[in-house]
């Protein structure tokens, strides 16, 4: 039975013939390479965060505060990383988190299609953003047999919201992920210092300009007047959602609905009581609000409050080790964000697939070495909060 960890064997054996990987397998080198390859405006948008980026940095560094205790004399010759989620049997516990500028992370402007192709190559589900550079129908078709999900930035116009959700369902999306924390954009100095906001320049609006309701509201072909289309989008983006809107959202689709941005256990409990199908614990990678707690530190309380409702997680995930730690805390599945975007920037679909394969290989090998043959064993082993660095260094 093949394992994700076998990816390292392929790399080592290729090395015998003098072949080294086209892209790095570690995040630090990957990010440095991507920073050189991306246009400045794309680099700043993807890599930047809110305020002084303290929360963004804490999201990643906080994983080091948590550790796992290995178990020995356990037969891990066979490992199983598969999960069941919303009626889907998935080969691994990771997914590609929604990112609103995936489309411009490749030179050809079709980064969403490339991400979908990477999903098809790896079996890792792609959550396509409302903000795409190609229509969702084309993007989800490119995912092949790998399930896709649709992330909704709920527009102010209810007919447009209904149209976007209906299109996603018809295109084959398996769930609707409603983002709660982005009805207004957080303070992002990297972008502000250059006056750069991609959507205002007409980028990643293909799901709007291809939508019949949006086109009717515009009253003309968006290609005839891009600026008018952009300004209509500005006026429609960002409905302020409250708990009272959940029945309306539920009425739009029979698909599972997940609420993205839940970080407080009370919100998780209320969402479960309201009948949502999934919780998505995330602080938007530190891009929307600064001064907060690292997302991984909030995950355990959210999982406990959600009880039997599955909790997805992202923010600060940089490696397979991070993935396993989040799973040990009870996450049902773990989202990969910036790393796959860097793969797209450096190598298109194959680059993103390489990043996903590397993360899965590391996760698989960590489980093997730690004596955890499946995810039930990972969760049973749990995770330990390390003593503060100052104490451990005395």
Secondary structure, 3 states (H helix, E strand, C coil): CCCCCHHHHHHHHHHCCCCCCCCCCCHHHHHHHHHHHCCHHHHHHHHCCCCCCHHHHHHHHHHHHEECCCCCCCCCCCCECCEEECCEEECCCEEECCCCCHHHCCCCCCHHHHHHHHHHHHCCEEEECCCCCCCHHHHHHHCCCCCEEEEECCCCCHHHHHHHHHHHHHHCCCEEEEECCCCCCCCCHHHHCCCCCHHHHCCCCHHHHCCHHHHHHHCCCHHHCHHHHHHHHHHHCCCCCCHHHHHHHHHCCCCEEEEECCCCHHHHHHHHHCCCCEEEECCHHHCCCCCCCCHHHHHHHHHHHHCCCEEEECCCCCCHHHHHHHHHCCCCEEEECHHHHHHHHHHHHHHHHHHHHHHHHHHHHHHHHCCCCEHHHHHHHCCEECCCHHHHCC
